[in-house]
Amino acid sequence: MRKQIVAGNWKMNNDSKQTKALLDELLAKRPQSTNTKIVIAPTFVNLQQAVEQAAGSNIIVAAQNMHQAESGAYTGEISVGMLKSINVNTVILGHSERRAYFGETNSILAEKVKTALKNNVTIIFCFGEELADRQSGNHFNVVETQLREGLFHITEEQWGSVVLAYEPVWAIGTGETASPEQAQEMHAFIRSLLRDNISSTVAENTSILYGGSVKPDNATEIFSKPDVDGGLIGGAALKADDFLAIVNAK
Ligand code: 13P
């Protein structure tokens, strides 16, 4: 059985106090015996307090990014070792906002992937097409290229530490979600790429999350699709009740 996962990407929201308050509420109201893995990704400066606060619970704390180098003269950046030293063992890589606003290319992401996996850090690898790609019918090609250039260089064993997150850019923060059929169609395509290029075991075992305007009122329908193994949630992850309703929908 593939892991079912609901992850909240808090992006650049919540200061230290707000992080504590939201996590307190999540801890108080979370389902304690769910098979769904619950992940939250607060901003870097609040990771350590979140790890300490969530210790012993079933909430996993992840980072939103990391640098590809293990150390060195990269002012303002965060290394994999720094994350591991505060017990953060999961990282989101390749979010479309990192790609669009911070110049993260497929080849930079390939380096980040290598560094994370070498250090036994689990990756939530994001990718997805822009609106123009979908309108021109190029969305399958774009997704295939992002995966081939950013991720397909890893060993078969390393796939055990990879979660995929398909996030069509046109659905992020727009309130317009992909239809359950569009999500299923793309997820099935991604799984077929894994089957054809890696192995049928990896295809069967890799969790593929959908992200882009998932809300409590559309989560159940999207999550009911056979190749959708959970979600990566932005805006709705900032309210405990909404996020937990989405967790409970998986
Ligand atoms: P929204 O849920 O706000 O559309 O954001 C999705 C996202 O980017 C998660 O990484």
Boltz pocket constraint, residues with backbone or C-beta under 6 A from the ligand:
constraints:
  - pocket:
      binder: B
      contacts: [[A, 9], [A, 95], [A, 167], [A, 171], [A, 172], [A, 173], [A, 174], [A, 175], [A, 211], [A, 212], [A, 213], [A, 214], [A, 232], [A, 233], [A, 234], [A, 235], [A, 236]]
      max_distance: 6.0
